[in-house]
Amino acid sequence: MDELAKHIERSLKERGFCVVLEDDLERCWPSGKINRADREKDIQSFAESRGWNVSILNTDFGVRAIFERHNWRSAPH
């Protein structure tokens, strides 16, 4: 999970957001071991504990999690 957090942090510095795909989410939150609602709560908690927002999308291509810093859009440019 530390590696994922480092990856997200680097992306947030470069772009202000980070999209994490199902394969990477599966490594930290295996869908076979946790139900969908609890998995999403765990991902939300992970994001919040680091000062990020996350939007979780369930698509035809799998789950996507989009991480952003809290209020990054409202920060002055």
PyMOL Python script that loads the backbone (N, CA, C, O; Angstrom):
from pymol import cmd

cmd.read_pdbstr("""\
ATOM      1  N   MET A   1       0.816  -1.188   0.000  1.00  0.00           N
ATOM      2  CA  MET A   1       0.000   0.000   0.000  1.00  0.00           C
ATOM      3  C   MET A   1       0.865   1.259   0.000  1.00  0.00           C
ATOM      4  O   MET A   1       0.469   2.292  -0.540  1.00  0.00           O
ATOM      5  N   ASP A   2       2.045   1.166   0.607  1.00  0.00           N
ATOM      6  CA  ASP A   2       2.956   2.316   0.606  1.00  0.00           C
ATOM      7  C   ASP A   2       3.388   2.677  -0.810  1.00  0.00           C
ATOM      8  O   ASP A   2       3.496   3.856  -1.149  1.00  0.00           O
ATOM      9  N   GLU A   3       3.634   1.662  -1.638  1.00  0.00           N
ATOM     10  CA  GLU A   3       4.027   1.915  -3.024  1.00  0.00           C
ATOM     11  C   GLU A   3       2.904   2.604  -3.796  1.00  0.00           C
ATOM     12  O   GLU A   3       3.148   3.521  -4.581  1.00  0.00           O
ATOM     13  N   LEU A   4       1.689   2.158  -3.568  1.00  0.00           N
ATOM     14  CA  LEU A   4       0.546   2.786  -4.222  1.00  0.00           C
ATOM     15  C   LEU A   4       0.428   4.242  -3.781  1.00  0.00           C
ATOM     16  O   LEU A   4       0.198   5.125  -4.607  1.00  0.00           O
ATOM     17  N   ALA A   5       0.584   4.494  -2.494  1.00  0.00           N
ATOM     18  CA  ALA A   5       0.500   5.860  -1.974  1.00  0.00           C
ATOM     19  C   ALA A   5       1.584   6.743  -2.595  1.00  0.00           C
ATOM     20  O   ALA A   5       1.315   7.896  -2.931  1.00  0.00           O
ATOM     21  N   LYS A   6       2.788   6.227  -2.750  1.00  0.00           N
ATOM     22  CA  LYS A   6       3.878   6.994  -3.372  1.00  0.00           C
ATOM     23  C   LYS A   6       3.556   7.302  -4.828  1.00  0.00           C
ATOM     24  O   LYS A   6       3.789   8.413  -5.303  1.00  0.00           O
ATOM     25  N   HIS A   7       3.018   6.310  -5.531  1.00  0.00           N
ATOM     26  CA  HIS A   7       2.640   6.505  -6.937  1.00  0.00           C
ATOM     27  C   HIS A   7       1.574   7.594  -7.056  1.00  0.00           C
ATOM     28  O   HIS A   7       1.675   8.475  -7.910  1.00  0.00           O
ATOM     29  N   ILE A   8       0.567   7.530  -6.211  1.00  0.00           N
ATOM     30  CA  ILE A   8      -0.510   8.518  -6.249  1.00  0.00           C
ATOM     31  C   ILE A   8       0.055   9.903  -5.940  1.00  0.00           C
ATOM     32  O   ILE A   8      -0.266  10.874  -6.624  1.00  0.00           O
ATOM     33  N   GLU A   9       0.881   9.991  -4.928  1.00  0.00           N
ATOM     34  CA  GLU A   9       1.461  11.279  -4.533  1.00  0.00           C
ATOM     35  C   GLU A   9       2.254  11.901  -5.689  1.00  0.00           C
ATOM     36  O   GLU A   9       2.137  13.099  -5.944  1.00  0.00           O
ATOM     37  N   ARG A  10       3.055  11.097  -6.385  1.00  0.00           N
ATOM     38  CA  ARG A  10       3.816  11.610  -7.533  1.00  0.00           C
ATOM     39  C   ARG A  10       2.876  12.138  -8.618  1.00  0.00           C
ATOM     40  O   ARG A  10       3.098  13.209  -9.181  1.00  0.00           O
ATOM     41  N   SER A  11       1.840  11.378  -8.895  1.00  0.00           N
ATOM     42  CA  SER A  11       0.888  11.796  -9.925  1.00  0.00           C
ATOM     43  C   SER A  11       0.158  13.074  -9.530  1.00  0.00           C
ATOM     44  O   SER A  11      -0.075  13.944 -10.369  1.00  0.00           O
ATOM     45  N   LEU A  12      -0.199  13.184  -8.267  1.00  0.00           N
ATOM     46  CA  LEU A  12      -0.895  14.386  -7.804  1.00  0.00           C
ATOM     47  C   LEU A  12      -0.018  15.624  -7.948  1.00  0.00           C
ATOM     48  O   LEU A  12      -0.514  16.709  -8.253  1.00  0.00           O
ATOM     49  N   LYS A  13       1.272  15.464  -7.730  1.00  0.00           N
ATOM     50  CA  LYS A  13       2.193  16.593  -7.890  1.00  0.00           C
ATOM     51  C   LYS A  13       2.298  17.010  -9.351  1.00  0.00           C
ATOM     52  O   LYS A  13       2.430  18.197  -9.649  1.00  0.00           O
ATOM     53  N   GLU A  14       2.240  16.043 -10.265  1.00  0.00           N
ATOM     54  CA  GLU A  14       2.376  16.328 -11.686  1.00  0.00           C
ATOM     55  C   GLU A  14       1.095  16.839 -12.322  1.00  0.00           C
ATOM     56  O   GLU A  14       1.125  17.786 -13.108  1.00  0.00           O
ATOM     57  N   ARG A  15      -0.045  16.210 -11.982  1.00  0.00           N
ATOM     58  CA  ARG A  15      -1.288  16.476 -12.697  1.00  0.00           C
ATOM     59  C   ARG A  15      -2.444  16.947 -11.829  1.00  0.00           C
ATOM     60  O   ARG A  15      -3.410  17.510 -12.344  1.00  0.00           O
ATOM     61  N   GLY A  16      -2.364  16.733 -10.552  1.00  0.00           N
ATOM     62  CA  GLY A  16      -3.485  17.090  -9.684  1.00  0.00           C
ATOM     63  C   GLY A  16      -4.510  15.977  -9.510  1.00  0.00           C
ATOM     64  O   GLY A  16      -5.444  16.110  -8.720  1.00  0.00           O
ATOM     65  N   PHE A  17      -4.339  14.875 -10.249  1.00  0.00           N
ATOM     66  CA  PHE A  17      -5.217  13.719 -10.090  1.00  0.00           C
ATOM     67  C   PHE A  17      -4.438  12.462 -10.450  1.00  0.00           C
ATOM     68  O   PHE A  17      -3.384  12.529 -11.082  1.00  0.00           O
ATOM     69  N   CYS A  18      -4.967  11.324 -10.042  1.00  0.00           N
ATOM     70  CA  CYS A  18      -4.339  10.039 -10.348  1.00  0.00           C
ATOM     71  C   CYS A  18      -5.432   8.997 -10.525  1.00  0.00           C
ATOM     72  O   CYS A  18      -6.277   8.814  -9.649  1.00  0.00           O
ATOM     73  N   VAL A  19      -5.410   8.320 -11.657  1.00  0.00           N
ATOM     74  CA  VAL A  19      -6.357   7.244 -11.920  1.00  0.00           C
ATOM     75  C   VAL A  19      -5.667   5.922 -11.594  1.00  0.00           C
ATOM     76  O   VAL A  19      -4.600   5.624 -12.131  1.00  0.00           O
ATOM     77  N   VAL A  20      -6.273   5.142 -10.724  1.00  0.00           N
ATOM     78  CA  VAL A  20      -5.740   3.828 -10.349  1.00  0.00           C
ATOM     79  C   VAL A  20      -6.701   2.778 -10.896  1.00  0.00           C
ATOM     80  O   VAL A  20      -7.902   2.819 -10.628  1.00  0.00           O
ATOM     81  N   LEU A  21      -6.161   1.847 -11.656  1.00  0.00           N
ATOM     82  CA  LEU A  21      -6.961   0.826 -12.309  1.00  0.00           C
ATOM     83  C   LEU A  21      -7.153  -0.398 -11.417  1.00  0.00           C
ATOM     84  O   LEU A  21      -6.491  -0.561 -10.393  1.00  0.00           O
ATOM     85  N   GLU A  22      -8.071  -1.241 -11.838  1.00  0.00           N
ATOM     86  CA  GLU A  22      -8.471  -2.428 -11.068  1.00  0.00           C
ATOM     87  C   GLU A  22      -7.283  -3.291 -10.634  1.00  0.00           C
ATOM     88  O   GLU A  22      -7.241  -3.733  -9.486  1.00  0.00           O
ATOM     89  N   ASP A  23      -6.331  -3.538 -11.514  1.00  0.00           N
ATOM     90  CA  ASP A  23      -5.194  -4.401 -11.158  1.00  0.00           C
ATOM     91  C   ASP A  23      -4.451  -3.891  -9.926  1.00  0.00           C
ATOM     92  O   ASP A  23      -4.085  -4.667  -9.044  1.00  0.00           O
ATOM     93  N   ASP A  24      -4.235  -2.586  -9.876  1.00  0.00           N
ATOM     94  CA  ASP A  24      -3.535  -2.015  -8.722  1.00  0.00           C
ATOM     95  C   ASP A  24      -4.420  -1.997  -7.481  1.00  0.00           C
ATOM     96  O   ASP A  24      -3.938  -2.218  -6.370  1.00  0.00           O
ATOM     97  N   LEU A  25      -5.702  -1.738  -7.663  1.00  0.00           N
ATOM     98  CA  LEU A  25      -6.624  -1.782  -6.524  1.00  0.00           C
ATOM     99  C   LEU A  25      -6.706  -3.196  -5.957  1.00  0.00           C
ATOM    100  O   LEU A  25      -6.764  -3.388  -4.743  1.00  0.00           O
ATOM    101  N   GLU A  26      -6.711  -4.167  -6.839  1.00  0.00           N
ATOM    102  CA  GLU A  26      -6.828  -5.575  -6.434  1.00  0.00           C
ATOM    103  C   GLU A  26      -5.662  -6.013  -5.553  1.00  0.00           C
ATOM    104  O   GLU A  26      -5.841  -6.844  -4.663  1.00  0.00           O
ATOM    105  N   ARG A  27      -4.482  -5.470  -5.786  1.00  0.00           N
ATOM    106  CA  ARG A  27      -3.309  -5.828  -4.975  1.00  0.00           C
ATOM    107  C   ARG A  27      -3.481  -5.401  -3.514  1.00  0.00           C
ATOM    108  O   ARG A  27      -3.037  -6.093  -2.598  1.00  0.00           O
ATOM    109  N   CYS A  28      -4.123  -4.268  -3.314  1.00  0.00           N
ATOM    110  CA  CYS A  28      -4.295  -3.735  -1.959  1.00  0.00           C
ATOM    111  C   CYS A  28      -5.623  -4.129  -1.327  1.00  0.00           C
ATOM    112  O   CYS A  28      -5.706  -4.348  -0.119  1.00  0.00           O
ATOM    113  N   TRP A  29      -6.654  -4.217  -2.150  1.00  0.00           N
ATOM    114  CA  TRP A  29      -7.991  -4.532  -1.658  1.00  0.00           C
ATOM    115  C   TRP A  29      -8.583  -5.644  -2.524  1.00  0.00           C
ATOM    116  O   TRP A  29      -9.385  -5.373  -3.418  1.00  0.00           O
ATOM    117  N   PRO A  30      -8.193  -6.889  -2.264  1.00  0.00           N
ATOM    118  CA  PRO A  30      -8.663  -8.011  -3.094  1.00  0.00           C
ATOM    119  C   PRO A  30     -10.181  -8.156  -3.055  1.00  0.00           C
ATOM    120  O   PRO A  30     -10.770  -8.332  -1.989  1.00  0.00           O
ATOM    121  N   SER A  31     -10.799  -8.083  -4.215  1.00  0.00           N
ATOM    122  CA  SER A  31     -12.260  -8.139  -4.288  1.00  0.00           C
ATOM    123  C   SER A  31     -12.816  -9.492  -3.870  1.00  0.00           C
ATOM    124  O   SER A  31     -13.980  -9.583  -3.482  1.00  0.00           O
ATOM    125  N   GLY A  32     -12.010 -10.541  -3.942  1.00  0.00           N
ATOM    126  CA  GLY A  32     -12.471 -11.856  -3.526  1.00  0.00           C
ATOM    127  C   GLY A  32     -12.502 -12.037  -2.018  1.00  0.00           C
ATOM    128  O   GLY A  32     -13.087 -12.998  -1.518  1.00  0.00           O
ATOM    129  N   LYS A  33     -11.877 -11.119  -1.291  1.00  0.00           N
ATOM    130  CA  LYS A  33     -11.795 -11.250   0.166  1.00  0.00           C
ATOM    131  C   LYS A  33     -12.630 -10.213   0.911  1.00  0.00           C
ATOM    132  O   LYS A  33     -12.732 -10.261   2.137  1.00  0.00           O
ATOM    133  N   ILE A  34     -13.222  -9.288   0.184  1.00  0.00           N
ATOM    134  CA  ILE A  34     -13.973  -8.214   0.818  1.00  0.00           C
ATOM    135  C   ILE A  34     -15.152  -7.848  -0.096  1.00  0.00           C
ATOM    136  O   ILE A  34     -15.011  -7.834  -1.319  1.00  0.00           O
ATOM    137  N   ASN A  35     -16.299  -7.555   0.497  1.00  0.00           N
ATOM    138  CA  ASN A  35     -17.442  -7.201  -0.347  1.00  0.00           C
ATOM    139  C   ASN A  35     -17.253  -5.790  -0.902  1.00  0.00           C
ATOM    140  O   ASN A  35     -16.444  -5.007  -0.405  1.00  0.00           O
ATOM    141  N   ARG A  36     -18.015  -5.497  -1.934  1.00  0.00           N
ATOM    142  CA  ARG A  36     -17.840  -4.246  -2.681  1.00  0.00           C
ATOM    143  C   ARG A  36     -17.980  -3.009  -1.799  1.00  0.00           C
ATOM    144  O   ARG A  36     -17.157  -2.097  -1.881  1.00  0.00           O
ATOM    145  N   ALA A  37     -19.004  -2.964  -0.962  1.00  0.00           N
ATOM    146  CA  ALA A  37     -19.230  -1.785  -0.120  1.00  0.00           C
ATOM    147  C   ALA A  37     -18.072  -1.575   0.856  1.00  0.00           C
ATOM    148  O   ALA A  37     -17.613  -0.446   1.031  1.00  0.00           O
ATOM    149  N   ASP A  38     -17.597  -2.642   1.490  1.00  0.00           N
ATOM    150  CA  ASP A  38     -16.478  -2.523   2.429  1.00  0.00           C
ATOM    151  C   ASP A  38     -15.192  -2.144   1.704  1.00  0.00           C
ATOM    152  O   ASP A  38     -14.381  -1.375   2.219  1.00  0.00           O
ATOM    153  N   ARG A  39     -15.018  -2.688   0.514  1.00  0.00           N
ATOM    154  CA  ARG A  39     -13.829  -2.355  -0.281  1.00  0.00           C
ATOM    155  C   ARG A  39     -13.819  -0.860  -0.597  1.00  0.00           C
ATOM    156  O   ARG A  39     -12.791  -0.198  -0.451  1.00  0.00           O
ATOM    157  N   GLU A  40     -14.948  -0.339  -1.022  1.00  0.00           N
ATOM    158  CA  GLU A  40     -15.023   1.087  -1.336  1.00  0.00           C
ATOM    159  C   GLU A  40     -14.806   1.946  -0.095  1.00  0.00           C
ATOM    160  O   GLU A  40     -14.165   2.994  -0.176  1.00  0.00           O
ATOM    161  N   LYS A  41     -15.333   1.515   1.056  1.00  0.00           N
ATOM    162  CA  LYS A  41     -15.092   2.241   2.310  1.00  0.00           C
ATOM    163  C   LYS A  41     -13.601   2.241   2.651  1.00  0.00           C
ATOM    164  O   LYS A  41     -13.057   3.259   3.081  1.00  0.00           O
ATOM    165  N   ASP A  42     -12.949   1.104   2.460  1.00  0.00           N
ATOM    166  CA  ASP A  42     -11.511   1.010   2.741  1.00  0.00           C
ATOM    167  C   ASP A  42     -10.699   1.929   1.826  1.00  0.00           C
ATOM    168  O   ASP A  42      -9.752   2.576   2.271  1.00  0.00           O
ATOM    169  N   ILE A  43     -11.070   1.981   0.564  1.00  0.00           N
ATOM    170  CA  ILE A  43     -10.380   2.867  -0.379  1.00  0.00           C
ATOM    171  C   ILE A  43     -10.617   4.325   0.011  1.00  0.00           C
ATOM    172  O   ILE A  43      -9.695   5.139  -0.036  1.00  0.00           O
ATOM    173  N   GLN A  44     -11.857   4.655   0.398  1.00  0.00           N
ATOM    174  CA  GLN A  44     -12.174   6.013   0.860  1.00  0.00           C
ATOM    175  C   GLN A  44     -11.331   6.379   2.090  1.00  0.00           C
ATOM    176  O   GLN A  44     -10.781   7.477   2.169  1.00  0.00           O
ATOM    177  N   SER A  45     -11.239   5.459   3.034  1.00  0.00           N
ATOM    178  CA  SER A  45     -10.454   5.701   4.256  1.00  0.00           C
ATOM    179  C   SER A  45      -8.984   5.906   3.928  1.00  0.00           C
ATOM    180  O   SER A  45      -8.334   6.792   4.482  1.00  0.00           O
ATOM    181  N   PHE A  46      -8.462   5.081   3.023  1.00  0.00           N
ATOM    182  CA  PHE A  46      -7.076   5.217   2.566  1.00  0.00           C
ATOM    183  C   PHE A  46      -6.851   6.619   2.014  1.00  0.00           C
ATOM    184  O   PHE A  46      -5.870   7.275   2.362  1.00  0.00           O
ATOM    185  N   ALA A  47      -7.752   7.078   1.159  1.00  0.00           N
ATOM    186  CA  ALA A  47      -7.620   8.404   0.556  1.00  0.00           C
ATOM    187  C   ALA A  47      -7.709   9.503   1.616  1.00  0.00           C
ATOM    188  O   ALA A  47      -6.861  10.394   1.668  1.00  0.00           O
ATOM    189  N   GLU A  48      -8.722   9.434   2.444  1.00  0.00           N
ATOM    190  CA  GLU A  48      -8.925  10.470   3.455  1.00  0.00           C
ATOM    191  C   GLU A  48      -7.765  10.559   4.439  1.00  0.00           C
ATOM    192  O   GLU A  48      -7.414  11.648   4.895  1.00  0.00           O
ATOM    193  N   SER A  49      -7.171   9.417   4.765  1.00  0.00           N
ATOM    194  CA  SER A  49      -6.057   9.422   5.722  1.00  0.00           C
ATOM    195  C   SER A  49      -4.830  10.137   5.164  1.00  0.00           C
ATOM    196  O   SER A  49      -3.921  10.502   5.910  1.00  0.00           O
ATOM    197  N   ARG A  50      -4.811  10.331   3.863  1.00  0.00           N
ATOM    198  CA  ARG A  50      -3.685  11.014   3.220  1.00  0.00           C
ATOM    199  C   ARG A  50      -4.060  12.393   2.696  1.00  0.00           C
ATOM    200  O   ARG A  50      -3.261  13.045   2.024  1.00  0.00           O
ATOM    201  N   GLY A  51      -5.276  12.838   3.004  1.00  0.00           N
ATOM    202  CA  GLY A  51      -5.709  14.164   2.581  1.00  0.00           C
ATOM    203  C   GLY A  51      -6.184  14.219   1.141  1.00  0.00           C
ATOM    204  O   GLY A  51      -6.127  15.274   0.509  1.00  0.00           O
ATOM    205  N   TRP A  52      -6.646  13.107   0.621  1.00  0.00           N
ATOM    206  CA  TRP A  52      -7.122  13.033  -0.758  1.00  0.00           C
ATOM    207  C   TRP A  52      -8.613  12.750  -0.807  1.00  0.00           C
ATOM    208  O   TRP A  52      -9.195  12.235   0.148  1.00  0.00           O
ATOM    209  N   ASN A  53      -9.214  13.090  -1.921  1.00  0.00           N
ATOM    210  CA  ASN A  53     -10.567  12.657  -2.271  1.00  0.00           C
ATOM    211  C   ASN A  53     -10.419  11.509  -3.258  1.00  0.00           C
ATOM    212  O   ASN A  53      -9.414  11.420  -3.964  1.00  0.00           O
ATOM    213  N   VAL A  54     -11.400  10.645  -3.310  1.00  0.00           N
ATOM    214  CA  VAL A  54     -11.395   9.578  -4.312  1.00  0.00           C
ATOM    215  C   VAL A  54     -12.810   9.381  -4.836  1.00  0.00           C
ATOM    216  O   VAL A  54     -13.785   9.383  -4.085  1.00  0.00           O
ATOM    217  N   SER A  55     -12.885   9.214  -6.136  1.00  0.00           N
ATOM    218  CA  SER A  55     -14.127   8.827  -6.801  1.00  0.00           C
ATOM    219  C   SER A  55     -13.919   7.420  -7.324  1.00  0.00           C
ATOM    220  O   SER A  55     -12.934   7.148  -8.011  1.00  0.00           O
ATOM    221  N   ILE A  56     -14.832   6.534  -7.007  1.00  0.00           N
ATOM    222  CA  ILE A  56     -14.713   5.141  -7.417  1.00  0.00           C
ATOM    223  C   ILE A  56     -15.764   4.874  -8.488  1.00  0.00           C
ATOM    224  O   ILE A  56     -16.961   5.059  -8.268  1.00  0.00           O
ATOM    225  N   LEU A  57     -15.292   4.437  -9.648  1.00  0.00           N
ATOM    226  CA  LEU A  57     -16.171   4.183 -10.777  1.00  0.00           C
ATOM    227  C   LEU A  57     -16.157   2.699 -11.115  1.00  0.00           C
ATOM    228  O   LEU A  57     -15.093   2.098 -11.258  1.00  0.00           O
ATOM    229  N   ASN A  58     -17.321   2.124 -11.240  1.00  0.00           N
ATOM    230  CA  ASN A  58     -17.456   0.741 -11.679  1.00  0.00           C
ATOM    231  C   ASN A  58     -17.857   0.780 -13.144  1.00  0.00           C
ATOM    232  O   ASN A  58     -18.976   1.173 -13.473  1.00  0.00           O
ATOM    233  N   THR A  59     -16.946   0.373 -14.033  1.00  0.00           N
ATOM    234  CA  THR A  59     -17.187   0.448 -15.462  1.00  0.00           C
ATOM    235  C   THR A  59     -17.190  -0.947 -16.075  1.00  0.00           C
ATOM    236  O   THR A  59     -16.925  -1.937 -15.393  1.00  0.00           O
ATOM    237  N   ASP A  60     -17.487  -1.013 -17.350  1.00  0.00           N
ATOM    238  CA  ASP A  60     -17.418  -2.282 -18.082  1.00  0.00           C
ATOM    239  C   ASP A  60     -15.994  -2.826 -18.123  1.00  0.00           C
ATOM    240  O   ASP A  60     -15.787  -4.019 -18.347  1.00  0.00           O
ATOM    241  N   PHE A  61     -15.023  -1.960 -17.909  1.00  0.00           N
ATOM    242  CA  PHE A  61     -13.615  -2.350 -17.952  1.00  0.00           C
ATOM    243  C   PHE A  61     -13.025  -2.571 -16.569  1.00  0.00           C
ATOM    244  O   PHE A  61     -11.811  -2.717 -16.435  1.00  0.00           O
ATOM    245  N   GLY A  62     -13.856  -2.598 -15.547  1.00  0.00           N
ATOM    246  CA  GLY A  62     -13.394  -2.794 -14.177  1.00  0.00           C
ATOM    247  C   GLY A  62     -13.520  -1.532 -13.358  1.00  0.00           C
ATOM    248  O   GLY A  62     -14.040  -0.516 -13.819  1.00  0.00           O
ATOM    249  N   VAL A  63     -13.042  -1.615 -12.150  1.00  0.00           N
ATOM    250  CA  VAL A  63     -13.126  -0.492 -11.215  1.00  0.00           C
ATOM    251  C   VAL A  63     -11.982   0.473 -11.481  1.00  0.00           C
ATOM    252  O   VAL A  63     -10.857   0.065 -11.769  1.00  0.00           O
ATOM    253  N   ARG A  64     -12.286   1.748 -11.380  1.00  0.00           N
ATOM    254  CA  ARG A  64     -11.300   2.823 -11.473  1.00  0.00           C
ATOM    255  C   ARG A  64     -11.445   3.687 -10.230  1.00  0.00           C
ATOM    256  O   ARG A  64     -12.560   3.968  -9.790  1.00  0.00           O
ATOM    257  N   ALA A  65     -10.342   4.100  -9.677  1.00  0.00           N
ATOM    258  CA  ALA A  65     -10.371   5.041  -8.553  1.00  0.00           C
ATOM    259  C   ALA A  65      -9.606   6.284  -8.984  1.00  0.00           C
ATOM    260  O   ALA A  65      -8.451   6.200  -9.400  1.00  0.00           O
ATOM    261  N   ILE A  66     -10.252   7.423  -8.881  1.00  0.00           N
ATOM    262  CA  ILE A  66      -9.626   8.685  -9.264  1.00  0.00           C
ATOM    263  C   ILE A  66      -9.353   9.475  -7.993  1.00  0.00           C
ATOM    264  O   ILE A  66     -10.276   9.892  -7.294  1.00  0.00           O
ATOM    265  N   PHE A  67      -8.081   9.671  -7.708  1.00  0.00           N
ATOM    266  CA  PHE A  67      -7.648  10.373  -6.499  1.00  0.00           C
ATOM    267  C   PHE A  67      -7.332  11.824  -6.834  1.00  0.00           C
ATOM    268  O   PHE A  67      -6.752  12.119  -7.879  1.00  0.00           O
ATOM    269  N   GLU A  68      -7.720  12.729  -5.935  1.00  0.00           N
ATOM    270  CA  GLU A  68      -7.418  14.156  -6.036  1.00  0.00           C
ATOM    271  C   GLU A  68      -7.108  14.673  -4.633  1.00  0.00           C
ATOM    272  O   GLU A  68      -7.537  14.100  -3.632  1.00  0.00           O
ATOM    273  N   ARG A  69      -6.368  15.748  -4.586  1.00  0.00           N
ATOM    274  CA  ARG A  69      -6.147  16.396  -3.291  1.00  0.00           C
ATOM    275  C   ARG A  69      -7.439  17.087  -2.875  1.00  0.00           C
ATOM    276  O   ARG A  69      -8.212  17.532  -3.724  1.00  0.00           O
ATOM    277  N   HIS A  70      -7.674  17.175  -1.561  1.00  0.00           N
ATOM    278  CA  HIS A  70      -8.826  17.939  -1.078  1.00  0.00           C
ATOM    279  C   HIS A  70      -8.713  19.367  -1.608  1.00  0.00           C
ATOM    280  O   HIS A  70      -7.673  20.011  -1.470  1.00  0.00           O
ATOM    281  N   ASN A  71      -9.781  19.843  -2.206  1.00  0.00           N
ATOM    282  CA  ASN A  71      -9.886  21.236  -2.651  1.00  0.00           C
ATOM    283  C   ASN A  71      -8.804  21.679  -3.631  1.00  0.00           C
ATOM    284  O   ASN A  71      -8.517  22.873  -3.716  1.00  0.00           O
ATOM    285  N   TRP A  72      -8.197  20.756  -4.372  1.00  0.00           N
ATOM    286  CA  TRP A  72      -7.132  21.192  -5.301  1.00  0.00           C
ATOM    287  C   TRP A  72      -7.682  22.084  -6.391  1.00  0.00           C
ATOM    288  O   TRP A  72      -6.962  22.956  -6.878  1.00  0.00           O
ATOM    289  N   ARG A  73      -8.926  21.903  -6.794  1.00  0.00           N
ATOM    290  CA  ARG A  73      -9.508  22.728  -7.852  1.00  0.00           C
ATOM    291  C   ARG A  73      -9.744  24.154  -7.390  1.00  0.00           C
ATOM    292  O   ARG A  73      -9.712  25.085  -8.195  1.00  0.00           O
ATOM    293  N   SER A  74      -9.978  24.326  -6.106  1.00  0.00           N
ATOM    294  CA  SER A  74     -10.264  25.676  -5.621  1.00  0.00           C
ATOM    295  C   SER A  74      -8.993  26.407  -5.201  1.00  0.00           C
ATOM    296  O   SER A  74      -9.050  27.575  -4.819  1.00  0.00           O
ATOM    297  N   ALA A  75      -7.861  25.741  -5.268  1.00  0.00           N
ATOM    298  CA  ALA A  75      -6.595  26.395  -4.904  1.00  0.00           C
ATOM    299  C   ALA A  75      -6.220  27.424  -5.973  1.00  0.00           C
ATOM    300  O   ALA A  75      -6.465  27.200  -7.159  1.00  0.00           O
ATOM    301  N   PRO A  76      -5.632  28.540  -5.566  1.00  0.00           N
ATOM    302  CA  PRO A  76      -5.219  29.552  -6.547  1.00  0.00           C
ATOM    303  C   PRO A  76      -4.138  29.003  -7.474  1.00  0.00           C
ATOM    304  O   PRO A  76      -3.296  28.210  -7.052  1.00  0.00           O
ATOM    305  N   HIS A  77      -4.164  29.422  -8.723  1.00  0.00           N
ATOM    306  CA  HIS A  77      -3.188  28.944  -9.719  1.00  0.00           C
ATOM    307  C   HIS A  77      -2.125  29.968  -9.979  1.00  0.00           C
ATOM    308  O   HIS A  77      -1.226  29.733 -10.787  1.00  0.00           O
TER     309      HIS A  77
END
""", "prot")
cmd.dss("prot")
cmd.show_as("cartoon", "prot")
cmd.util.cbc("prot")
cmd.orient("prot")
